[in-house]
Amino acid sequence: MVKKAVIPAAGLGTRFLPATKASPKEMLPIIDTPTIQYVVQEAVDSGIEDILIISGKGKRSIEDHFDRHPELEERLLEKEDKMYDEIMHLSDMANIHFIRQKEINGLGDAIYYARHHTGKEPFAVLLGDTIINSVIPVTQQLIDIYEQYQSTVIAVETVPHDKVSRYGIVGGDMLSDTLMNLNTLIEKPDVDKAPSNLAIAGRYILTPEIYTALEKTPPGKNNEVQLTDAMLNLLKSESMYAHTIEGKRYDIGNKLDFLKTNVEFALRRQEFAKPFYNFLKEIVESHKDQF
C-alpha cells in the first residue's frame, strides 16, 4: 500500500518575482486557498496518511499554514465564524513533516532528501505548484495502477505536438487507451525527436529503488540532478508505466495559467460565480477593440 507522499516545494519561483521574493510560489492563492493546500488535499483524498514537504529558504510560511494558530482559532471561535472548522482542519489533514533542501539542485536532489522518511516503501510524489482537478484524485488513479503492477507509475497528459519541447515526454507501448509500458523518458525534447506527445504531469508513484538511481545520476540540465534522468536509468532494470490522467492540470508556476486557474475556480464558487461571470462579460466587451 502507498501511504506516504512527498511534495517538493523548494523552488525559487523566479517566474513570479517580485511576489515570490519573500513568499513561496506554492502559497500563491487560488482565490483564497494556497496552491499547496489543494495538493495536500489531493494526497489526503487518495488515502495518504503521511506527507513530507521538501521546502527551502524563505518557505517557513508553508509550515505555518499547516500548523496551529491558537490566537486566530480563539478569535474565530468567539465570533462563531464559519471559518473556524476550516482553519482547524488544516492542522489535522495528515501527518505533515518538513525538511529543507539545502541547495536548489533540481527535482531529483529534492526527492533524494526523502530517502530516510520513506525508507523501503513506495511513495507518491506530487509537485507543489501543480493542481489537478479530477473526479477521482489523480494520485489515487496512480495508486490503483501501482497496486496492480507493483512498479513506478507516472501521470501524463496529452499536449499539442508543437509544444512537446516544453515538457518531459514519455515513450513506449500502449497497453490500453490510458496506460503505456514505458521504454524512454526525455526531458524537453526537440519536436522532431519526441517519442510521443504525452507529457509528465507532476504526479508519480515511485519505488524505493529510485534513490539508488539518483545516487548514480550526475547533474544534467542546468547542472541539476533531474528526476527524469534518474528514472531513465532505473528503467533499465525496472518496468515503468505512464497513465494518461482523467482530469485537468493547472500549472501554477506559469503566470498565464495562474490567471486562468483563478478565473475557472472563481466561476465554480457559488457565492460569486454569477456576478463574476457578468463582470467578465463586461470586461471582455469593453476591451474587444484592443484585440
Secondary structure as GFF3:
##gff-version 3
##sequence-region A 1 291
A	DSSP	beta_strand	4	8	.	.	.	ID=ss1
A	DSSP	three_ten_helix	14	16	.	.	.	ID=ss2
A	DSSP	three_ten_helix	25	27	.	.	.	ID=ss3
A	DSSP	beta_strand	29	30	.	.	.	ID=ss4
A	DSSP	beta_strand	33	34	.	.	.	ID=ss5
A	DSSP	alpha_helix	35	45	.	.	.	ID=ss6
A	DSSP	beta_strand	50	55	.	.	.	ID=ss7
A	DSSP	alpha_helix	60	65	.	.	.	ID=ss8
A	DSSP	alpha_helix	70	78	.	.	.	ID=ss9
A	DSSP	alpha_helix	83	90	.	.	.	ID=ss10
A	DSSP	beta_strand	95	100	.	.	.	ID=ss11
A	DSSP	alpha_helix	107	112	.	.	.	ID=ss12
A	DSSP	alpha_helix	115	118	.	.	.	ID=ss13
A	DSSP	beta_strand	123	126	.	.	.	ID=ss14
A	DSSP	beta_strand	130	133	.	.	.	ID=ss15
A	DSSP	alpha_helix	138	149	.	.	.	ID=ss16
A	DSSP	beta_strand	152	158	.	.	.	ID=ss17
A	DSSP	three_ten_helix	161	166	.	.	.	ID=ss18
A	DSSP	beta_strand	168	174	.	.	.	ID=ss19
A	DSSP	beta_strand	179	187	.	.	.	ID=ss20
A	DSSP	three_ten_helix	191	193	.	.	.	ID=ss21
A	DSSP	beta_strand	198	206	.	.	.	ID=ss22
A	DSSP	alpha_helix	210	215	.	.	.	ID=ss23
A	DSSP	three_ten_helix	221	223	.	.	.	ID=ss24
A	DSSP	alpha_helix	227	234	.	.	.	ID=ss25
A	DSSP	beta_strand	240	244	.	.	.	ID=ss26
A	DSSP	beta_strand	248	251	.	.	.	ID=ss27
A	DSSP	alpha_helix	255	266	.	.	.	ID=ss28
A	DSSP	alpha_helix	273	287	.	.	.	ID=ss29
A	DSSP	three_ten_helix	288	290	.	.	.	ID=ss30
###
